[in-house]
Amino acid sequence: LSSNWAAVMMADKEATMPEQLQQKLPDMYSTMSKEEIRFHGELEFVQALANPGYLYYLAQKEFLKRQDFVNYLSYLQYWKQREYAQYLQYPQCLFFLELLQKPAFRKELENPRYAQYIESQQILQWVYYTRNRASSLQDTENSPS
């Protein structure tokens, strides 16, 4: 791809960063190779896809209508491979990355209620998983050996 969409997406954030932080960014990346910088940028962008509010933002700014952006989302599917997925802190981003391959999902994200619905379902999943996980760990600890 000719443009790094992660950098484009981060542009809004950089405009509001404190000046001290902006000054530190170049130093942080100065010791990295271009491949490492790209890896970290794509990692951050892919993980941002776990945020339904961010998905709604992308839809509102019409990124999801641009074919070059859709192609970039398709390219990013390599993150589903185990060697890359191991670096993800928010694995649900892969679920959203898969859904973003579908035009109907991209279109639905233009609706703020749909984005809110996705967020509420995500929260419910976290609550259920956390409760279920804690219960199963407690059962394991209390079972006779």
Buried (B, 14 or more C-beta within 10 A) or exposed (E): EEEBBBEEBBEEEEEEEEEEEEEEEEEEBEEEEEEEBBBBBBBEBBBBBBBBEBBBBBBEEEBBBEEEBBEBBEEBBEBBEEEBBEEBEEEBBBEBBBBBEEEEBBEBBBEEEBBEEBBEEBEEEEEEEEEEEEEEEEEEEEEEE
